[in-house]
Amino acid sequence: MPGSEASEPIEHLFTVSPGVLAGIRAFVGRLAEEAGLTDRERDRIVLVTHELSANAIEHGATDMISVRWEDTDQGVWITVSDQGVFEVGVTLGDRGRGLRIVLALADEVTIRPGRRGDQGTVVRLRVPVRASVPAVLPRILLVDGDRFSGRSLSSFLDAEGYPTVVTGSAQAGRDESASPPRLAIVDLMTSNGLTVQLCDDLTRAGVPVLAMSILPPPANLRSSRFLRKPVHPLEVLAAVRLLTEPSGAASEVRRA
């Protein structure tokens, strides 16, 4: 059975190039599938590894990134190492978004910062996997045509205790909402704007709707709340908490 005992660590060294992040995501995604992890567990591991690697490239001025995978009884350990310098007080501010996502999705995170004269930042974290899940949980429906964006947000919300079903089109969202979700998060650019009508239908059915878009909200939008993209996952989480509270979705709200 996958994960019943510790396996040998697997490490790969990546040269920084325009396509390196896609290669890193594919690397850990393949290992997660081979380990028999669920889609949500795989997406969570892919997201945290992506965030750490992206931070190393953007802020660490590194030419090489090492990614190490360890599948143990306690979970999957991911170690991302670079050749850069971790500037405390400067780099932390820039890396804040990625680190907040990582801290939300991982149980244990340790950072050995690279410094001038001792370059090389090492981040090691543990992602819990194969945990038992209650049979009945309130669902959140997420409609987003951007597959990576949708899965990333889904993994983040799932880690915060909000299990999420992801669909990539307005029609798929409509089909999934035949069994009404507790909340719907809808990207208005999905399906060339047909999701605006989906928001209207869900609102009429009494389902709270959190609408998001890179553009201002259309005049005919009906939703409980609107967030303008790009939006931080923590802001989405705050809106989800508000709208899933008993009195949180009582009124229809539009916000640019």
Stockholm file with secondary structure:
# STOCKHOLM 1.0

chainA/1-256         MPGSEASEPIEHLFTVSPGVLAGIRAFVGRLAEEAGLTDRERDRIVLVTHELSANAIEHGATDMISVRWEDTDQGVWITVSDQGVFEVGVTLGDRGRGLRIVLALADEVTIRPGRRGDQGTVVRLRVPVRASVPAVLPRILLVDGDRFSGRSLSSFLDAEGYPTVVTGSAQAGRDESASPPRLAIVDLMTSNGLTVQLCDDLTRAGVPVLAMSILPPPANLRSSRFLRKPVHPLEVLAAVRLLTEPSGAASEVRRA
#=GR chainA/1-256 SS CTTSSCCCCEEEEEECCTTHHHHHHHHHHHHHHHTTCCHHHHHHHHHHHHHHHHHHHHHHCCSEEEEEEEEETTEEEEEEEESSCCCTTTHHHHHHHHHHHHHHHCSEEEEECCBTTBCCCEEEEEECCSCCCCSCCCCEEEECSCHHHHHHHHHHHHHTTCCEEEESSHHHHHHHTTSCCSEEEEETTGGGGTHHHHHHHHHHTTCCEEEEESSCCCTTCCCSEEEESSCCHHHHHHHHHHHHSTTTTSSCCCCC
#=GC SS_cons         CTTSSCCCCEEEEEECCTTHHHHHHHHHHHHHHHTTCCHHHHHHHHHHHHHHHHHHHHHHCCSEEEEEEEEETTEEEEEEEESSCCCTTTHHHHHHHHHHHHHHHCSEEEEECCBTTBCCCEEEEEECCSCCCCSCCCCEEEECSCHHHHHHHHHHHHHTTCCEEEESSHHHHHHHTTSCCSEEEEETTGGGGTHHHHHHHHHHTTCCEEEEESSCCCTTCCCSEEEESSCCHHHHHHHHHHHHSTTTTSSCCCCC
//
